[in-house]
């Protein structure tokens, strides 16, 4: 059984390498696309709420996002945006 698993892994790896090669002939770099991470769900949610701050900025803790993290009115967040 381990030999079968190793054979299937080798076949799958060969197919992936072939696809990468064919994509590189067309000018696409699949290795580069694997390394890129898109925005997180929280980033998209902040943009949808109209908050133009990154997740590590205190300004991003507004409204529902603040309530989800445990902050809100009279719950310990003493920050005023100027």
PyMOL commands that set and color helices and strands:
alter all, ss='L'
color gray80, all
select helices_A, chain A and resi 2-25+30-35+41-48+58-60+63-69
alter helices_A, ss='H'
color red, helices_A
deselect
rebuild
show_as cartoon
